[in-house]
C-alpha cells in the first residue's frame, strides 16, 4: 500500500469524514491500509457469514447480523477511538434500520466531542442510500503508476532470479497500465509458468487476461471485427491521419520517451451509413489493439450514485485493457439533451461531466473514437480542441469514393470485372451513401443468383440503383440540418478536397 494512499485515508479520518466507502475487492490491501492508519485504534470488523470478528486474527467473536453488530458497537466511540470495518454489506444498505444506525454513528462522530468512531465500508459494489449520501466519502485506491509497475516487475524478476531485457520490461510495463498490483502479479506468474521467462510475446498474454476482466464486468463490450482500413472507400484525409497515429502506437514506449503526446482520440461526425462505425473497427485493426464499445444506456442504475459508479468502473476497465480503442457510437444519443438548456436529466448530465473530466485528465493509452450523426444538441465544450486530437466530418461520398466503395463490395464477393462502367455508375448513384452502395451490390448479386445468371453487368447494377431509395431522398431534411450544423464549427473534412 502506497504512502500517499495511507496519508489520504488518514486525512479523511482527521477531517471527520464519518463513513468512508472503499471501492476495492482485495481485503488484504484494505486491512493493511486501515492497520497503518489506525495503529493505536480499536478496530472491530463485521463479516457477513460470521458476524463480529477479530480484525487482526479474523477469528469469530460473536455471531450476529449487521443490525445487531451496529447496536453492539455503536457506543464504542465514547470509550475509545474506534474503526468499524464493514465488509461487502452493500446488500444491507436497503435496510431502513441499518441506514438509521449508520446515520446515528455518523452524526455522533460529527457533533459529539466525546465520540470518535469512523465507519469503513469495503465493497466492489457501490450502493449509496440517499439518507447517507452526505455522510459517505467514496475512496478509490489509485492504480499503480508506471514507475510503481516497473518496481513490481523488477521485484518479480529478482524473486524468480531471471534475466529480462530492459526494453521488454518497459514495453510490458505500458501494457500493465490500468491494472492493480494483484492483477499484475497474477499475470507475471502466469507468464513465468507458461514459458519460464518474461519476453515481448507476453504482451499477448496480458491482453487476453485483460479481456477476461472486461467480460466478467459486463460494463463494456469487446467488439470482434474483420474490417481493415482497406475496406474504407475514400476518406483519404482521415486514413492518412490514422496511419500517422498508428506509427506512434506501434512504437509507444519510444514515442513517449521522445516527447510525443499519447494520441487521445477522434470525433467522427457526419452522414448516416458513410463509414463512421467502419472507421472505428479499422482504427483498432490499424493500431493492432482491441476494440471495446461503451454503451452509456447500459450504465444507468436505479440507486443514487450507481450510474456514476458504473461509469467510473467502465472507464477504469477501458484503462485496464489499454492500449485499446474505446468506441462510443452515436454519442449524441448517449448524452441526449445535455446542452445547458435544462433538457438533459440530472443523471445523464452528471455522467457527461464525469466523462468530460476523464477525457481531459486521462494519461493513458485509451484511444477514443466517438461517432455522431447530429451534434446540434451536443454542448460546445465537448467539441473543443483538447478533448479530441481531431474532429472529422464524413460527407456523402463523392464520385471517386463511390467508385471505390462499389469496387470494394464487388471484389469482396468476387464479382468485380473490368467491363463494369464506373463512370455510368457514378452518375446514377449521386447522393448515395456507403450503406446504399453496399445494398446495391448485395441486391444485384442476390437477384443474379436467383435468376441463375453468373454475370454482374453495369446494366444490372443500374437497374438495382433505380429501385433503391438513397439516403438523400429518405433523409433529405436531416442531411441539410447536419450540413448547417457542421458549417458552424471548425472541423476537418475526412475526404480530400481535390476528390470532390
C-alpha positions, 0 to 999 in steps of 0.5 A: 500500500502506497504512502500517499494512499495511507496519508489520504485515508488518514486525512479523511479520518482527521477531517471527520469524514464519518463513513468512508466507502472503499471501492476495492475487492482485495481485503488484504490491501484494505486491512493493511491500509486501515492497520497503518492508519489506525495503529493505536485504534480499536478496530472491530470488523463485521463479516457477513457469514460470521458476524463480529470478528477479530480484525487482526486474527479474523477469528469469530467473536460473536455471531450476529447480523449487521443490525445487531453488530451496529447496536453492539458497537455503536457506543464504542466511540465514547470509550475509545477511538474506534474503526468499524470495518464493514465488509461487502454489506452493500446488500444491507444498505436497503435496510431502513434500520441499518441506514438509521444506525449508520446515520446515528454513528455518523452524526455522533462522530460529527457533533459529539466531542466525546465520540470518535468512531469512523465507519469503513465500508469495503465493497466492489459494489457501490450502493449509496442510500440517499439518507447517507449520501452526505455522510459517505466519502467514496475512496478509490485506491489509485492504480499503480503508476508506471514507475510503481509497475516497473518496481513490481516487475523488477521485484518479480524478476529478482524473486524468480532470479531471471534475466529480462531485457530492459526494453521488454520490461518497459514495453510490458510495463505500458501494457500493465497500465490500468491494472492493480498490483494483484492483477499484475502479479497474477499475470507475471506468474502466469507468464513465468509458468507458461514459458519460464521467462518474461519476453515481448510475446507476453504482451499477448498474454496480458491482453487476453487476461485483460479481456477476461476482466472486461467480460466478467464486468459486463460494463463494456463490450469487446467488439470482434471485427474483420474490417481493415482500413482497406475496406474504407472507400475514400476518406483519404484525409482521415486514413492518412491521419490514422496511419500517422497515429498508428506509427506512434502506437506501434512504437509507444514506449519510444514515442513517449520517451521522445516527447510525443503526446499519447494520441487521445482520440477522434470525433467522427461526425457526419452522414448516416451509413458513410463509414463512421462505425467502419472507421472505428473497427479499422482504427483498432485493426490499424493500431493492432489493439482491441476494440471495446464499445461503451454503451452509456444506456447500459450504465444507468442504475436505479440507486443514487450514485450507481450510474456514476459508479458504473461509469467510473468502473467502465472507464477504469476497465477501458484503462485496464485493457489499454492500449485499446480503442474505446468506441462510443457510437452515436454519442449524441444519443448517449448524452441526449439533451445535455446542452445547458438548456435544462433538457438533459436529466440530472443523471445523464448530465452528471455522467457527461461531466464525469466523462468530460473530466476523464477525457481531459485528465486521462494519461493513458493509452485509451484511444477514443473514437466517438461517432455522431450523426447530429451534434446540434444538441451536443454542448460546445465544450465537448467539441473543443480542441483538447478533448479530441486530437481531431474532429472529422466530418464524413460527407456523402461520398463523392464520385471517386469514393463511390467508385471505390466503395462499389469496387470494394463490395464487388471484389469482396464477393468476387464479382468485380470485372473490368467491363463494369462502367464506373463512370455510368455508375457514378452518375446514377448513384449521386447522393448515395451513401456507403450503406446504399452502395453496399445494398446495391451490390448485395441486391444485384448479386442476390437477384443474379443468383436467383435468376441463375445468371453468373454475370454482374453487368453495369446494366444490372447494377443500374437497374438495382440503383433505380429501385433503391431509395438513397439516403438523400431522398429518405433523409433529405431534411436531416442531411441539410440540418447536419450540413448547417450544423457542421458549417458552424464549427471548425472541423476537418473534412475526412475526404480530400478536397481535390476528390470532390 
